[in-house]
Amino acid sequence: MGDIGTHAHNLVRFITGLEVSQVTAEVGHVVPGRLVDDYAAAMLRLDNGARGSFWVTQAAAGVENCLRIRVSGTKGSLEWQQESPTALIFRPLVGTVQMHTPNGPGLLPPAMRASRIVAGHPEGFHEAFANLYADAAEAIAARRTGTQPDPLAMWFPNERDGAIGVKFVEAAIESSEADGAWTDAGLDLSEVT
């Protein structure tokens, strides 16, 4: 949970714009004799009443990262898979399935900013980190020079995200140790300075 679980938790928050208010989780190991946890599953209650879930494992033989994300709402669902990183699929409740690609038509400004290549060329995993590092560097440079960074450069994880992630891991472990009891995962914002 403290390794790839924190990434899944942060993705839920970033993609939906919602906070995790409660979690029920199971954390353990599936490889016999292994001393460290290699599996975790979590069901989430989000602050607007929505529900979510994820599972992470270090024990899926032959599987690489296999990150898949699906967000469903009242108007349809969005799907993205790391193995096909240049396609974001929108499946509307009514209408035709749509595929969005880097620098393709219909992208919002944050997606256009993150697209570093011309339409039709694949972006790699390292590009996401390049975006984070470039945005963090822009924010640092702006602070040092007393200027304002591009607001779209301010989406990188910060100390608040880190504190929220640690609180989430603690709540998931507490839930797992209590046989999956629903456990508060929200962070009191007064705890973050």
N, C-alpha and C positions, 0 to 999 in steps of 0.2 A: 504494500500500500504506500510505503514511503518512497518507493522508486517510481514505477509507472502509474501507480494509483493517483499520485499527486498531479501527474500530467493529465489524466482523464478528468479529474476533478476541476482543474483549471480550464480545460476545454469546455466542460459543461457551463461554467460560469461565463467564459468569454463569448462563446457562441450564442448562448441564450440571453445574456445580459441579466440573468437571475442569480440569486444566491441560494445555496443549499442550506435549508433550515434544519432538516433532520436526516439521519442516515440509519439504515439497518444494514449490517454487514457480516460477512463470514470471511475470515482471514486464516490461512493455514498453509499446509504443504501437502502436495499430492505425491511427490516422489518419496518412496519409502526411505527412511533414514536421514533425509535431508534436515538439517538443523535450522535452516532459515525458511521463512514463508515464501512460497512460490505461486500462490494463488490467492485472489481476493475477489469477492463479488459484493456489490453495494446496490441497494435500492435507495432512492433519494426522494425526499419531499422538498420541493423548491418553494421559495418565499411567496410565489403567487398562486400556490395550490397545484401547480403542475407536478408531474411525477417523472422520474428518470431512473436509469439503471446503467451499470457498467460492470464488466468483469475484466480482470487483468490476470495474466499468468506468465511465468517464466518457465513453464513446464510443457508447452505445446511443441512436441518434437517435430522438427522440420519446418516450423512456421517462423517466418521472419517477423516483422513488426505487426502486420495485419491490422492496422488501425482503421476502424470503420465508425462513422458517425451518422446517426439519423436523428433528425429533430422533426417531430410531427406537431402540427397545430390545427386550427379549425379550417384553414384554407388549403392544406396540403402538407406534404413532407419534403424535407431536403435531405439528400444523401450524399456522402463523400467517402471515398475509400483511398487509403494511402497508396495502394498498388496501382490505382488509376488517378493520380493526383491532379490531372488537368481537367477533370470533369466534376462539376457540381450538378447533381440531378435534382430538379424540382418536379415533384409529382403532385399536381394540383388535384383537389377534390373533384373539380369539374374542368375539363379541358385536356389539352395535349401535354404529355411529358416534355419538359424542356431541359436541355443540357447547356450549362454555362461553362466557358473555358477562359483561360487567362487572356486578358486583353480582348476578349470577345464582346459582342454586343450585349448591352443591358447590364453591365457591371456597375456597381456603386463605387463612389470615389475611393473608399478604403481598399477595395479589391483591385481597382485600377492602379493605386499606389504600390500595391504588393506585386503587381505583374511586372517583371523585369525583362521580359522577352516579347517578341512580336507574336501575335496570335498564331496558333498552330504548332508551336514548338513546346516540348515538355519542360516543365520546371522540376528541379530535383529537390530532394529533402533538405539539402543544405541551403536552399534559397530561403526557407522559412527562418532559419537562424541568421542568415545575412540580413533579412528585413529587421529582425529584432535588434541585432547589433548596430545596424545603421541608424535606427530610430533612437536607441539609447545614446549613441555617440552624438546625434544631433541635439538631443536634450541636454547632454553634458556640455557641449560646446555653447549652446544658447545660454545656459546658466552662467558659464564662465565669462561670456562676453556681455551679459546683461541684456540679451535680446530674447525675443519670443520664438520658440520653435514652431514649426508647422503643427497645428493641433492633431493632425493625423499621425504624427510621429510619437504621440504620447500614449500609444496603446500597448506598450511593452509591459511585462509583469514588473511589479515593484515590491517594496517591502510589505505593503498591505496584502498583496496577493500571496506572498510567502507566509505571512502570519495566518491568513485564512486557510492556506493549505496545511500548515502544521496542525491547526485546530481540527480540520477535517480528518487528518490521519489519526489524531488522538481519539476522536469520536468514533471512527470506524473500528479501531482496535478495542475500545471500550464496548462497543456494540457486539463485536465478535466474541469477546470474553463473557458477555452476558447472554449468550445463545441467540444473538441477532436481535436483541431488544432495540426498539427505536430510540435513538440517542440524539440529543440536540447537537447540531454541527455548526450552527451559526456563531459567528464571532461578534462579541460585544465590541462595537466600533470604538468605545472608549479605551479598549485594551490596546489599540494600535495608535501610536503617536506619530 
